[in-house]
Amino acid sequence: MPSIQTALRQTLEAHSPLTALLTGGIFDAGELGRQGLRPDTPNLYDGQVLKPCAVIRWRGAAEFRPHYAAEKRTFEIYFYEDDGNATIEDTLRITKNLLHRTQLEADNGGLWWVNWVSDFGEFTAAELGGASANFSRYEVIYLRG
């Protein structure tokens, strides 16, 4: 059984309508290294144009009351595209429909109950040369292992 990080990425990558839009790929920030997405990241650019892509960023854990053995953790999915936000809006909608109120199974925590929390809103990603960006925040609840 995979870790929750792998299970989440595999769930997204297995959804063909999503991957058809995210032609630059779906990445886990923990696997990208200190500098994150870079111009030499494989398949990320078509010449000088950034392909639509997503990066999953995991955040810290906290107690989930009233269950003494449960925790909640958040993750964010950042979406980028070179210009505009039409693809970003479509990918936000697809991932919400795919992940909100679903369960993922992982070796670190058993069943993970996933809930969409919020969308951030459009912003410019300076680290990607001013690309358009947005992100969704999710919360997962699981049993402490």
Beta strands, then each sheet from edge to edge (+ up, - down):
strand 1: 25-28
strand 2: 45-46
strand 3: 49-50
strand 4: 53-63
strand 5: 70-81
strand 6: 102-106
strand 7: 110-119
strand 8: 123-125
strand 9: 131-143
sheet 1: 1+ 4+ 5- 9+ 7- 6+
sheet 2: 1+ 4+ 5- 9+ 8-
sheet 3: 2+ 3-
end
